[in-house]
Structure formats: C-alpha cells, structure tokens
Amino acid sequence: MASTKQRIRRLVDQLESAYGSPRFIPRFEPLEELISCILSQHTADANSFPTFTRLRERFPEWEQIASLTHHELADVIRKAGLANQKAKSIIAVLKEIKNRFGDYTLEPLREMKMEDARKWLLSLPGVGPKTAAIVLCFSFGMPAIPVDTHVFRVSWRLGLIDKKIGESKAHGALEAAVPEDLAFRFHTALIQHGRQTCKAPKPNCEQCVVRRGCRFYRDHWPSSSKKVNISA
Ligand code: SF4
C-alpha cells in the first residue's frame, strides 16, 4: 500500500499532467513579497497587485513608506481594501524590521532554519500563517505550503487533512505530509485544481484526474452508482 508521501507525489504528477508544471521563479524580493501579501489579504490579486505597483512607483524607498502617517498610506492603498488596517500593519512591520535588523530587509531570514524564520515572521504585526508561508515558499524557496481557500478545500476533499482543523492548522498538517521537494508544486497544483475543477461549492468530479484517490468522491459517489447531490 502506498504511503501518504508516495500518494501525494502521484497526485501532484497527475494534477500537473492536467494543468502543466510550474517553474519556481521568485516573483519579488522577500520584503516586497511580505508587503505585497499584507496588501492582498481579504482582497483579489487583481486589486492588490496594481495597488502594490503604484505604491512602489510612488515610494521606491521603504523609508518613505515607513515615514508616512497611517492616513497618508491608507489613501494610497485604498483600492486594495481594508486600507486603514493594512496601512497600520505595513508601517508597523517596516518599523519593526528596521528596528530588529537595522535595515529594511528580510535577507537575514535566509540563513535561518525554516521554523525559526517562520516564528520570526509570525511575530510581526498583521502577519499570519498564510502570509509567513508565502514569504518562506515564494521568496526563500523553503518547503512551506501556503494554504489558501483552494488548497484547504481540495486537501480536505481529497482526504489529506481533516476539514475541522481549519486553514491555520492545515499549514503544519500539510507540511508534515507533503515531501519537502514538492511543497511549491503541491501548492500550485492544488490552486489550479481548485480554480478549474474542484470548485466551491460544486466540484466537477466527472472531469477530475484524481478522483480515484479522492475521499469526497468515494463518499458522495458510492459504488452503487447512485448519484447524490455533491454540493459542499
Ligand atoms: S473527485 Fe471531486 S472532490 Fe475529489 S478532488 Fe476531484 S473534483 Fe475535487
């Protein structure tokens, strides 16, 4: 019988055969990734990315952003939503980083073990497990698995985690289950699958390339072939 890690390796291969294989290319330097992530919380990338670009064009030095008042920064990032709360977090994060590292940089984290770097990031104001995992995975290439709504939904439907643990605890549960070398590919493959096939509220199981190993499919499409309502 295949181990969980073997099963996940096969799962990622199957999903990549359907959606393609991603190449790991860091999209931002680490501090940019962190601030971009804070801006993207509770909003669509389509709103937050242009806002982040505008912010950096207008204030290319982190010092300039850290020197703004909350109200001034909130005015610039208004289109990303929750502007007042995010402006406070961004200014507090920049000041805290300068205070701890003497500069506006996260490069010292590169030399840390992943769990130490994660704890460091989580100690910053407004930084939760998903934001920390994104910085670790996308900027430093560490085997952290950011768990967004797609990764969480597909993971519990497949039976890799228990739905009751919630998104926050799913980070640890998935990182324990997924082979380290697959973290980025697993994250990317599950997002593609969640967007295109295993959608909320209704998954398209009949078109799914991994349905044979899926707990949700097994539970809702019993071998008696009696079709049931699979909205979830
Ligand atoms: S079989 Fe259905 S529920 Fe399972 S992963 Fe595929 S689309 Fe999602």
Residues whose N, C-alpha, C, O or C-beta is under 5 A from the ligand:
A	BS01	SF4	R157 T197 C198 P203 N204 C205 C208 V210 R211 C214 F216 Y217
